[in-house]
């Protein structure tokens, strides 16, 4: 038996079970019963929602992104789910166009341990080209760990009935995202499985070596002028606050994701170089959806409310973002911020 220890507990989030449980419950309770979709705008989702097959959520310290992640986890209807595929980007080890599977049997959280589905891990290994995470690599990686307490909390009433399939996603090219996405597509299509995709959005500031800026049009809906990168020594007058430029940058990417257009999301990243750390796990998810729905499966029009009768209302996939935050509002080139976004993916049964 190999147990992955909760190495970030006590620093990135509380290592006290009671404190952590109360924090998670408070954030979940703050999510309204009907959540407004923010990109593309116009719809509502009654949560939890039957048919939610995947979520996208942040992996920063809980003091920064814990309340944001609650919006993704509140979307989950746990009925019938037996397995959670957890996809997170590798921050410390470079995996050249590869993904890696865990060798552990359990993942520890302060709330209790989550069993790894070893049978499924071995099935995946037999069917594809995978590397293996060493225990040290596994325990160093926060993108996976930061989702474990929420997974435990949401499934606490049936925690002994679910198992985890952790996947560390490396530096994938487009063909790599397609390879792993198409391999995982049939598992995404299984209503007994839930996919959790771990990603923060824009990391802005000189400490991230990314200071993309673009003026916005007067109505705030579009952009004007060419994109540039700001310098802390720049004395130029900024007509658009930096944080609004970042928000527009992120929302453009979120819209490409929401349209479930894998190629369009790749073009967006090539054009902007936005520092979305989970861009490859998101790419794998989009490739899986595109395998199942080759036409892109752009779903119900905005304004459709996903509910317990979602299958009748929405016979095609639907991916929508339900929460967006920034760690701080950047006003000067010397400032920095990280963006967080939560989303759900609905698939018809």
Secondary structure, DSSP 8 states (H G I E B T S, - for coil): --EE--TTBTTTB---HHHHHHHHHHHHHHS-SEEEEEBTEEEEEESSBTTEEEEEE--S-HHHHHHHHHHHHHTB--TT--EEEEEEE-SSS--BT-EEEE--SEE--TT--EEB-HHHHHHHHHHS--EEE-HHHHHH-HHHHHHHHHHHHHTGGGGGG-EEEEEEE-B--HHHHHHHHHHHHHHHT-TTEEEEEE----EEBGGGTB-EE--B-TTSSSB-S--EE--TT-----SS-HHHHHHHHHHHHHHHHHTT-HHHHHHHHHHH----TTHHHHHHHHHHHHHHSTT----S-TT-EE-TTHHHH--S-EEEEEEEEESS---STT--EEEEEEEEEE---
